[in-house]
Structure formats: C-alpha cells, structure tokens
Amino acid sequence: MALEPIKQKLASLRLEVEGTTAKNEELQAELKNLKQESISKEQEIKSLTHRNGLLEAEVEKLENGIKEAKGIAAESHDHSTQNESLQRRLQLLEDEAEEADRNMRETNDKLRQTDVKAGHYERKVQALEAARDQWEEKYEEMNAKYKAVQKELSDFQAEIGNI
C-alpha cells in the first residue's frame, strides 16, 4: 500500500522526463532548421552583394557612356542627323542608367531587409538556445530527483526486506 504512491510518483516522473526529452529533441530540430535558414540567408546576402557590385560597375560603365555620348553630341553640333542619332543613344543610356539605378536601390533594399531578417533569426536562435538550455537544466534536475527517489525506493525496499 505504501509503495503505490511512490510507484505513481515514479510513473509521473518518467512521463515528465519523456515529455521533456521529446520537447528537447523538437527544439533541437527547430534550432537546426533555423541554422540552415540562417546559412541560406547569408548565402543570399552574398549573392545580392555580388549582384550589387556588378550593378554598380554597370552604372559606372553606363555613366561613362553617357559622358562620352554628351561629348560626341557637343562636337557634332553642325551635323544635325548625327546629332539626332546621338540624342537617341543618349536617351537610351540614360534610361538604362535609371533602370540600373532602380535595380541597385531595390537590391540595397533587399539587402537591408535580409540583414533585418538575419538579425531577427539570430535573436530567435538565441532565444531557442536559451530555452533549450533551460530544458536541459530542468532535465538534469528531474534526473537527479528521479535518482534520489529511486535511491529512497531501494532503501525503503531494503528496510522492508529487513523487517
């Protein structure tokens, strides 16, 4: 009769340990997923940074093209047909430069958003790691309690056996 509460307590502790273990495994899996997402975001940032560099080089190239086109237009002032042709070329280059500038701004915005998301995920990973550490600490405490109760049970059984 006196063993029944102890057995119930042990069963309860076992269930709690199993629940804690399952939760720990779940949190570790989630942490792994978050780390993979973080790596993916870092790769995306590198890709966008590279693309940004290419776009900046293209903008510089286009700006140089615009300067060159303006110089040619000034030199060929007397040649109206040639001037019209250069005017069209200049307009196309300016449009391309604006488009490249827009692309660069969009890329920069995406980079900023990615940085914000990366920071968010880093904070989330830190929070999950803290939660995991708490669960591990709780598991250690419960394991120590379980061993203490197990020792009490064996001591109690030894006393009963001596009676």
C-alpha positions as a printed Julia matrix, in Angstrom:
163×3 Matrix{Float64}:
  0.0    0.0     0.0
  2.81   2.45    0.86
  4.58   1.65   -2.42
  1.65   2.7    -4.57
  2.2    6.49   -4.16
  5.91   6.01   -4.88
  5.1    4.0    -8.0
  2.69   6.67   -9.12
  5.32   9.33   -8.45
  7.9    7.34  -10.45
  5.46   6.87  -13.3
  4.7   10.58  -13.24
  8.41  11.41  -13.25
  9.03   9.03  -16.13
  6.25  10.66  -18.15
  7.64  14.09  -17.37
 11.17  13.0   -18.37
  9.83  11.54  -21.63
  7.92  14.74  -22.33
 10.98  16.83  -21.57
 13.14  14.64  -23.79
 10.67  14.9   -26.66
 10.45  18.66  -26.27
 14.28  18.88  -26.23
 14.5   16.88  -29.45
 11.85  19.06  -31.03
 13.7   22.22  -30.02
 16.99  20.86  -31.33
 15.34  20.06  -34.66
 13.9   23.56  -34.8
 17.33  25.02  -33.94
 18.88  23.02  -36.78
 16.25  24.34  -39.19
 16.88  27.9   -38.06
 20.63  27.49  -38.51
 20.03  26.19  -42.03
 17.79  29.16  -42.76
 20.48  31.47  -41.41
 23.09  29.9   -43.71
 20.7   30.23  -46.62
 20.11  33.9   -45.81
 23.86  34.51  -45.57
 24.33  32.96  -48.99
 21.51  35.12  -50.34
 23.2   38.2   -48.84
 26.5   37.28  -50.52
 24.7   36.75  -53.82
 22.9   40.09  -53.55
 26.13  41.85  -52.55
 27.87  40.42  -55.6
 24.95  41.42  -57.8
 25.03  44.91  -56.29
 28.72  45.19  -57.16
 28.01  44.15  -60.73
 25.18  46.66  -60.98
 27.4   49.43  -59.61
 30.04  48.6   -62.21
 27.38  48.63  -64.89
 26.08  52.0   -63.65
 29.6   53.4   -63.79
 30.02  51.98  -67.27
 26.7   53.49  -68.33
 27.57  56.85  -66.77
 30.85  56.84  -68.69
 28.86  56.01  -71.82
 26.55  58.95  -71.13
 29.52  61.31  -70.7
 31.01  60.03  -73.92
 27.72  60.46  -75.78
 27.36  64.03  -74.5
 30.9   64.85  -75.67
 30.21  63.48  -79.12
 26.95  65.44  -79.3
 28.78  68.69  -78.46
 31.46  68.05  -81.1
 28.96  67.21  -83.84
 26.7   70.21  -83.35
 26.85  71.11  -87.04
 25.72  67.66  -88.14
 22.03  67.54  -87.31
 21.4   63.99  -88.45
 24.32  62.68  -86.48
 23.19  64.79  -83.51
 19.7   63.24  -83.56
 21.22  59.78  -83.61
 23.41  60.63  -80.65
 20.46  62.16  -78.82
 18.57  58.87  -79.15
 21.6   56.93  -77.96
 21.99  59.27  -75.03
 18.34  58.83  -74.06
 18.67  55.05  -74.15
 21.79  55.18  -71.99
 20.08  57.47  -69.5
 17.09  55.12  -69.36
 19.42  52.19  -68.81
 21.26  54.14  -66.13
 17.96  54.94  -64.38
 16.92  51.31  -64.64
 20.28  50.18  -63.29
 19.96  52.78  -60.5
 16.47  51.49  -59.68
 17.79  47.92  -59.67
 20.63  48.98  -57.39
 18.2   50.67  -54.97
 15.96  47.58  -54.99
 18.98  45.38  -54.35
 20.07  47.62  -51.48
 16.56  47.49  -50.04
 16.57  43.7   -50.31
 19.97  43.6   -48.62
 18.67  45.74  -45.77
 15.59  43.54  -45.42
 17.78  40.45  -45.46
 20.0   41.97  -42.77
 16.93  42.68  -40.66
 15.65  39.14  -41.18
 19.07  37.69  -40.39
 19.15  39.71  -37.16
 15.66  38.5   -36.33
 16.59  34.89  -36.92
 19.78  35.27  -34.9
 17.72  36.59  -31.99
 15.26  33.75  -32.46
 18.11  31.21  -32.45
 19.49  32.76  -29.27
 16.08  32.57  -27.63
 15.69  28.94  -28.69
 19.15  28.13  -27.4
 18.26  29.72  -24.08
 15.03  27.72  -23.94
 16.93  24.58  -24.8
 19.43  25.3   -22.03
 16.55  25.75  -19.6
 15.02  22.45  -20.69
 18.36  20.71  -20.34
 18.78  22.17  -16.86
 15.27  21.06  -15.93
 16.01  17.63  -17.34
 19.16  17.39  -15.19
 17.19  18.44  -12.11
 14.44  15.93  -12.84
 17.02  13.23  -13.48
 18.67  13.99  -10.13
 15.26  13.88   -8.41
 14.5   10.63  -10.17
 17.76   9.08   -8.97
 17.11  10.35   -5.44
 13.6    8.86   -5.44
 14.98   5.64   -6.89
 17.56   5.5    -4.09
 14.85   6.17   -1.5
 12.79   3.39   -3.01
 15.66   0.91   -2.9
 16.45   1.98    0.71
 12.8    1.57    1.58
 12.7   -1.86   -0.06
 15.83  -2.83    1.85
 14.18  -1.74    5.11
 11.04  -3.68    4.26
 13.17  -6.68    3.39
 14.88  -6.46    6.81
 11.53  -6.45    8.62
